[in-house]
C-alpha cells in the first residue's frame, strides 16, 4: 500500500507583481527524477543476499541493543526500562529501551517547535534529496539490518520482511518525494501574466505532528514518521514497543541521510501517557496513526475534549483494523478462492489490517472449498521465521496470544462453532522446536450463526471463520456483510458479471 500523507495542509499564497516575472516553481529546482518499485530479492539457497541476511541476523540475534529516547540531538536514558523480546523465542531480549516521562514528552514538543520554522524554510528540493538519500540507504547499506531486526523482533519470515522493511519502505520514501515534487507543477491561473502572477506554495502546519506507528509493518513506522516532514512539519514519533529495534534502525538511517536534529524526535512511551500529553498541548497540529480502533477512538475523544486550547485544529489521520471478509458467489472459481483465502488469513499469522477474518461460502461450493482449505492448511509450516520454509510464526506478544487463545476457547464451547482444523496454541513450548514462543496454529472455524461473537470481534491472528449460506440466500447474506460495523478490506468472488453489477 503506497499513499502520500493526507494530513498535510495546503495553503494558497497569492503574490502580486507590478512587472512581468516568472512564476515561483519549486519543481524547477528539483531534478526531474522518476520512480519505480524497489526490486524484491529472492533469497535463494546459497545466494549472496541470503548469506548477507543471515550475517545480519547473527549480529542481532544474541545482542541486546540499547535504544535511547532521542529529543533534538540528545540521547536520553530514563529510569523506566523496558525490553523487546523475540516473539518466537520470548526468553531472548533483543532490545533494551526506555519509556519517556510526561516531562520528557513535553521537552520533545518544545524542541520540535524550536526547529520548526527553520525546517519549514528549507526548500522542498532539499527535503526531497533527504528522502531519496534515505531510500538509497534502505535499498543498500541498511537493507539487511532492517530485514534482520524485523524478522527477529516482529516474527516475519524472510519474504515478508523483505517486502515490508526493504522494498516498501524504500518505495514510501521515493514515491512520497516524487508526488511532493509533482504537486508543485500545478499553479493557479494568472489572468494577465504580464502584470500579475498568482502562485502558491506548500507549508507545514504550525505545531507538531504526533506519529504513532504499529508493530506489524516496519515500513509504516518509517512512513508515518517521515511523510509529514516533506511539507515542513516536525514530528514526535512514538514507535511500537514490539517494533522498537527495527524502528530505531530507521531513525539511525534518517539521521545518516541528513535529517536535522529535532525534526523527528524518537519517543518510546507508554501509550496512555503519550496520548494524554500530546492532546493537552496547545501545539498539537495533527496525529498520524496506525493501530487499533479502540486507541484511535480514544485519541479522537481526547482531542475533541481539548479543542479549545489548540492554536490550530489538529488533523487526525487514522488507519485502523477491520473485520475483513471474502464473499463467495456460487459462480466463483474454487481454486482462486482457496489459495487467496489461505494467504490472506494466515500470512504473517493474520497480523495485518487487511487480513481475512470472516468468509461467506455458498452451500453448493462449500465441500470443494472446505477440502481445498484443509489440504493447504495442513501443509503450512509453523515455526521460527529464521527457517526459510516457515510460513506462519509466533504472534507478536503475550496480549495478542491471550486474546486469540480466548477466541479459540470460546469457539470450542460455542454450540454455533466447529473447529475444523488447528485450534492448538502454546506460549511455553512449540514442537519440534525447543523454544518458547507465542505460537498459535493456523485455525479454521465454521459457524452456523453469522452474528456469532467470533464473526464480530477483530482477531488479528491466524484464525479464519467461515459461515456457509444457502445458495438462494445471496441477498440476505450480502446484507450481513454490508451491515457489519467496519471492514478495512473485502473481496467478492464470482464469475457472473451480472452479479458483480448488482452486489454492491
C-alpha positions in Angstrom: 0.0 0.0 0.0 1.5 3.3 -1.1 0.0 6.6 -0.1 1.0 10.1 0.2 0.5 11.6 3.7 -3.0 13.0 3.9 -2.5 15.2 6.9 -0.6 18.0 5.2 -2.0 21.5 5.0 -2.1 23.2 1.6 -2.1 27.0 1.7 -2.6 29.2 -1.2 -0.5 32.3 -1.3 -1.2 34.9 -3.9 1.8 37.0 -4.9 1.2 40.2 -7.0 3.9 41.8 -9.1 3.8 45.1 -11.0 6.0 43.8 -13.7 6.3 40.6 -15.6 8.0 37.8 -13.7 8.3 34.1 -13.9 6.1 32.0 -11.6 7.7 30.6 -8.5 8.4 26.9 -9.3 9.9 24.6 -6.7 9.8 21.8 -9.2 12.2 23.7 -11.4 14.8 23.4 -8.6 14.3 19.7 -8.2 15.8 17.1 -10.5 13.1 15.7 -12.8 13.5 12.2 -11.3 11.2 9.3 -11.9 10.4 6.4 -9.6 9.7 2.7 -9.8 9.2 0.0 -7.2 12.2 -1.3 -5.4 13.0 -4.9 -6.7 12.4 -7.7 -4.2 15.3 -10.1 -3.5 14.5 -13.8 -3.7 17.0 -15.1 -1.1 17.5 -18.4 -2.9 19.7 -21.0 -1.3 23.4 -20.2 -1.4 22.7 -16.7 -2.8 24.7 -13.7 -1.9 21.7 -11.9 -0.3 20.8 -14.9 1.9 24.3 -15.0 3.3 24.3 -11.3 4.0 20.9 -11.6 5.6 21.9 -14.3 8.0 25.1 -12.5 8.8 22.9 -9.6 9.9 20.7 -11.9 11.9 23.8 -13.3 13.7 24.8 -9.7 14.6 21.5 -9.0 16.3 20.3 -12.5 17.5 22.4 -12.7 20.6 22.8 -9.0 21.3 20.5 -6.7 23.3 20.7 -3.3 21.7 20.3 -0.3 24.0 17.9 2.2 22.5 17.7 5.8 23.9 14.9 8.3 23.8 16.1 10.9 21.3 15.0 14.5 21.7 16.6 17.0 19.4 20.3 16.0 19.3 20.3 14.4 22.8 20.1 10.7 23.7 18.2 10.2 27.0 18.1 7.2 29.2 15.2 7.3 31.7 14.7 5.1 34.7 11.7 3.3 33.1 13.4 0.4 31.4 11.7 -2.0 29.0 12.8 -4.8 26.8 11.8 -6.1 23.4 11.9 -9.9 23.0 11.7 -12.3 20.1 8.0 -13.4 19.8 9.0 -16.8 18.6 11.6 -17.2 21.4 10.4 -14.8 24.1 13.2 -15.7 26.5 15.6 -13.7 24.3 15.8 -10.0 24.7 17.0 -8.1 21.6 16.5 -4.5 22.7 16.6 -2.5 25.9 14.7 0.7 25.6 13.3 3.4 27.9 9.9 5.0 28.2 9.7 8.8 28.2 8.0 10.5 31.1 5.4 13.3 30.7 8.1 15.9 31.2 10.4 14.4 28.5 7.5 14.3 26.0 6.8 18.0 26.8 10.5 18.7 26.3 10.3 17.0 22.9 7.4 19.2 21.9 9.4 22.2 22.9 12.5 21.1 20.9 10.3 20.4 17.9 8.9 23.9 17.9 12.4 25.4 18.3 13.4 23.9 14.9 10.1 24.1 13.1 10.4 27.5 11.5 13.9 26.7 10.1 12.8 23.4 8.8 9.8 24.9 7.1 12.1 27.4 5.4 14.2 24.5 4.0 13.5 24.3 0.2 11.3 21.4 -0.8 14.1 20.4 -3.2 16.5 19.9 -0.2 13.9 17.8 1.7 13.3 15.6 -1.4 17.1 15.0 -1.6 17.0 13.7 2.0 14.2 11.3 1.2 16.0 10.0 -1.8 19.2 9.5 0.2 17.2 7.7 2.9 15.6 5.4 0.2 19.1 4.5 -1.1 20.2 3.7 2.4 17.2 1.4 2.8 17.9 -0.3 -0.5 21.6 -0.7 0.2 23.6 -0.2 3.4 20.7 -0.8 5.9 18.7 -3.4 3.9 19.8 -6.5 5.8 19.8 -4.8 9.2 16.2 -3.7 8.6 15.2 -7.2 7.5 17.0 -9.0 10.3 15.6 -6.8 13.0 12.1 -7.1 11.5 12.4 -10.9 11.5 13.8 -11.2 15.0 11.7 -8.5 16.6 8.4 -8.9 14.8 8.5 -12.5 13.8 8.3 -12.0 10.0 9.6 -14.7 7.7 12.3 -13.8 5.1 9.9 -12.8 2.3 7.5 -10.8 4.5 10.4 -8.9 6.0 12.0 -8.2 2.5 8.7 -6.9 1.1 8.0 -4.8 4.1 11.1 -3.3 5.7 13.2 -3.1 2.5 11.1 -2.8 -0.6 8.0 -1.0 0.7 10.0 1.4 3.0 12.2 2.4 0.1 9.0 2.9 -2.0 7.4 5.1 0.6 10.4 7.4 0.7 10.8 7.6 -3.1 7.1 7.9 -4.1 6.4 10.4 -1.4 9.2 12.5 -2.7 8.1 12.1 -6.2 4.5 13.2 -5.6 5.7 16.1 -3.5 7.7 17.2 -6.5 4.7 16.7 -8.8 2.4 18.8 -6.6 4.5 21.9 -7.3 3.8 21.6 -11.0 0.2 22.9 -10.5 -0.2 26.6 -10.1 -3.2 29.0 -10.1 -4.2 30.7 -13.3 -2.9 34.2 -13.9 -5.4 36.1 -16.0 -2.8 38.7 -17.1 0.6 37.2 -16.6 2.2 40.5 -17.9 1.2 42.3 -14.7 0.1 39.7 -12.2 1.3 36.2 -11.3 -0.6 34.0 -9.0 1.2 31.2 -7.3 1.1 29.1 -4.1 3.5 27.1 -2.0 3.0 24.2 0.4 3.7 24.8 4.0 3.8 22.8 7.2 1.2 23.2 9.9 2.1 25.4 13.0 2.8 22.9 15.8 3.9 19.3 15.7 2.6 16.0 14.3 2.4 13.0 16.6 3.2 9.9 14.6 2.1 6.7 16.3 3.2 3.6 14.4 2.2 -0.1 14.7 4.3 -3.3 15.1 3.2 -5.1 12.0 4.8 -3.1 9.2 8.3 -1.6 9.7 7.7 0.4 6.6 4.6 2.1 8.1 6.8 3.2 11.0 9.1 4.9 8.6 6.3 6.4 6.6 4.3 7.9 9.4 7.4 9.4 11.0 8.7 11.0 7.8 5.8 11.7 5.4 4.6 15.0 7.0 8.2 16.3 7.1 8.2 16.7 3.4 5.9 19.7 3.7 7.9 21.2 6.6 6.2 19.6 9.6 8.1 18.4 12.7 7.4 15.1 14.4 7.1 13.3 17.7 7.4 9.6 16.7 6.1 7.0 19.1 7.2 3.7 17.8 5.5 0.4 18.8 7.2 -1.4 21.8 7.2 -4.6 19.7 8.9 -3.0 16.7 11.4 -0.9 18.6 14.6 -2.3 17.2 13.7 -2.1 13.5 12.2 1.4 14.0 15.4 2.5 15.7 17.4 1.4 12.7 15.1 3.6 10.6 15.8 6.5 12.8 19.5 6.0 12.5 19.4 5.9 8.7 17.3 9.0 8.6 20.0 10.8 10.7 22.7 9.5 8.4 20.6 10.7 5.4 20.8 14.2 6.9 17.6 14.9 8.7 18.4 17.7 11.2 18.1 17.1 14.9 14.6 17.8 16.3 12.7 17.5 13.1 11.9 13.9 14.1 12.1 13.0 17.8 12.2 9.3 18.8 9.9 8.9 21.8 9.2 5.4 23.1 6.5 5.9 25.7 3.5 4.3 27.5 0.6 4.8 25.1 -1.8 6.4 27.6 0.9 8.8 28.9 1.9 9.8 25.3 -1.7 10.3 24.3 -2.5 12.4 27.4 0.5 14.7 26.9 0.1 15.4 23.2 -3.6 16.0 23.3 -3.1 18.5 26.1 -0.5 20.5 24.2 -1.7 23.7 22.5 0.9 23.0 19.8 -0.7 19.7 18.6 -1.2 20.1 14.9 -2.0 16.5 13.9 -2.0 12.8 14.7 -0.7 10.3 12.1 -1.9 7.0 13.4 -2.0 3.3 12.5 -3.3 0.9 15.1 -6.3 -0.3 16.9 -9.8 1.2 16.5 -10.1 1.4 20.3 -6.9 3.5 20.6 -7.8 5.9 17.7 -11.3 6.5 19.2 -9.7 7.5 22.5 -7.3 9.9 20.8 -10.2 11.4 18.8 -12.1 11.8 22.1 -9.2 13.4 23.9 -8.6 15.8 21.0 -12.2 16.8 20.9 -12.3 17.5 24.6 -9.3 19.8 24.3 -10.2 21.5 21.0 -10.5 25.0 22.7 -6.8 25.0 23.8 -5.2 24.4 20.4 -3.6 27.0 18.2 -4.8 25.0 15.2 -7.5 22.5 14.6 -5.5 19.2 14.8 -5.7 17.0 11.7 -6.3 13.3 12.6 -5.4 10.6 10.2 -6.1 7.1 11.4 -5.8 3.7 9.7 -7.4 1.0 11.9 -8.0 -2.6 11.6 -11.1 -4.4 10.3 -13.2 -7.5 10.3 -12.3 -8.2 6.7 -14.3 -10.6 4.5 -14.4 -12.8 1.5 -17.9 -13.2 0.0 -18.1 -16.2 -2.3 -20.8 -16.4 -5.0 -21.9 -19.8 -6.4 -20.1 -19.0 -9.7 -16.7 -18.4 -8.1 -13.5 -20.1 -9.2 -12.8 -22.5 -6.3 -9.0 -22.6 -6.8 -8.8 -18.8 -6.6 -10.9 -18.7 -3.5 -8.9 -21.3 -1.7 -5.4 -20.0 -2.4 -6.2 -16.4 -1.9 -8.1 -17.0 1.3 -5.3 -19.1 2.9 -2.8 -16.5 2.0 -4.9 -13.6 3.3 -5.9 -15.3 6.5 -2.6 -16.9 7.6 0.2 -14.9 6.0 2.2 -13.2 8.9 -0.2 -15.0 11.2 -3.1 -12.8 10.2 -1.5 -9.8 11.8 -2.4 -7.3 9.1 -5.1 -4.7 8.9 -6.2 -6.3 5.6 -6.1 -10.0 6.8 -9.1 -12.2 6.2 -11.2 -12.8 9.3 -14.7 -13.9 8.0 -15.7 -15.8 5.0 -19.2 -16.4 3.5 -19.4 -19.5 1.3 -22.5 -20.9 -0.6 -23.6 -24.3 0.4 -23.1 -25.7 -3.1 -19.4 -24.8 -3.2 -18.6 -25.5 0.5 -17.5 -29.2 0.1 -14.9 -28.3 -2.5 -13.7 -25.1 -0.7 -13.5 -26.8 2.6 -11.4 -29.7 1.1 -9.1 -27.2 -0.5 -8.7 -25.0 2.6 -7.9 -28.0 4.8 -5.5 -29.5 2.3 -3.3 -26.4 2.0 -3.6 -25.5 5.7 -2.1 -28.9 6.6 0.9 -28.1 4.5 1.7 -24.9 6.3 4.9 -24.9 8.3 4.7 -23.2 11.7 7.9 -22.3 13.4 10.8 -19.9 13.6 10.9 -17.2 11.0 14.6 -17.8 10.6 13.8 -21.1 8.9 13.4 -20.2 5.1 10.4 -22.5 4.6 8.4 -21.2 7.6 5.1 -19.6 6.6 3.5 -18.9 10.0 5.5 -18.0 13.0 4.5 -16.7 16.5 2.1 -13.9 17.2 3.6 -10.7 18.4 3.3 -10.8 22.2 1.5 -12.2 25.3 -1.5 -9.8 25.0 -2.2 -10.9 21.4 -1.6 -14.5 22.3 -4.1 -14.3 25.2 -6.8 -12.6 23.1 -6.6 -15.2 20.3 -6.4 -18.1 22.8 -9.7 -16.8 24.4 -11.4 -16.7 21.0 -10.3 -20.3 20.3 -11.5 -21.4 23.7 -14.8 -19.7 23.0 -15.2 -21.5 19.7 -14.6 -24.8 21.4 -17.5 -24.4 23.8 -19.9 -22.5 21.5 -22.8 -24.5 20.1 -22.6 -22.4 16.9 -18.9 -23.2 16.2 -16.9 -26.2 15.0 -13.1 -26.1 14.8 -12.3 -27.8 11.5 -8.5 -27.6 11.7 -5.9 -26.2 14.1 -7.0 -24.8 17.4 -3.8 -25.6 19.3 -1.7 -23.0 21.0 1.3 -22.9 23.3 3.3 -20.0 24.6 5.8 -22.1 26.5 7.0 -24.7 24.0 6.5 -25.4 20.3 7.3 -28.7 18.8 9.6 -29.7 17.1 11.4 -26.5 18.1 12.6 -26.5 21.6 11.9 -22.8 22.1 9.4 -20.7 23.9 7.2 -18.5 21.8 3.7 -17.2 21.3 2.6 -19.9 18.8 -0.9 -20.5 17.6 -1.8 -22.9 14.9 -3.5 -21.7 11.7 -7.1 -22.4 12.7 -10.3 -22.8 10.6 -13.6 -22.5 12.3 -17.1 -23.0 10.9 -20.0 -21.2 12.5 -23.7 -21.7 11.9 -24.6 -18.3 13.3 -23.5 -15.3 11.1 -23.5 -12.9 14.1 -21.7 -15.1 16.5 -19.1 -13.2 18.7 -16.2 -14.7 16.7 -17.7 -13.2 13.5 -17.9 -9.8 15.1 -14.6 -9.4 17.0 -11.4 -8.4 15.1 -9.0 -11.3 15.6 -5.6 -10.1 14.3 -4.3 -13.6 14.4 -4.2 -16.9 12.4 -8.0 -17.6 12.7 -10.4 -17.9 9.8 -14.1 -18.2 10.5 -16.5 -19.5 7.8 -20.3 -19.1 7.6 -22.0 -21.3 5.0 -25.2 -19.8 3.5 -28.0 -21.2 1.3 -27.4 -20.6 -2.4 -30.8 -18.8 -2.6 -30.0 -16.5 0.3 -27.4 -14.4 -1.5 -29.1 -11.0 -0.9 -29.7 -11.7 2.8 -26.1 -12.8 3.3 -24.8 -9.7 1.4 -26.7 -7.6 3.9 -24.9 -9.3 6.7 -21.6 -8.3 5.1 -22.7 -4.7 4.4 -24.1 -4.1 7.9 -21.0 -5.2 9.8 -19.7 -2.2 11.8 -16.4 -2.0 10.0 -14.1 -3.7 7.5 -11.0 -2.2 6.0 -10.9 -4.6 3.1 -13.1 -7.1 1.4 -13.3 -9.3 -1.7 -16.2 -10.7 -3.7 -15.5 -13.8 -5.8 -17.8 -14.5 -8.8 -17.6 -15.2 -12.5 -21.1 -13.9 -13.1 -20.7 -10.3 -14.4 -24.4 -9.5 -13.9 -24.0 -10.4 -10.2 -21.0 -8.1 -9.9 -23.0 -5.3 -11.3 -25.6 -5.6 -8.6 -23.9 -6.9 -5.5 -22.6 -3.5 -4.2 
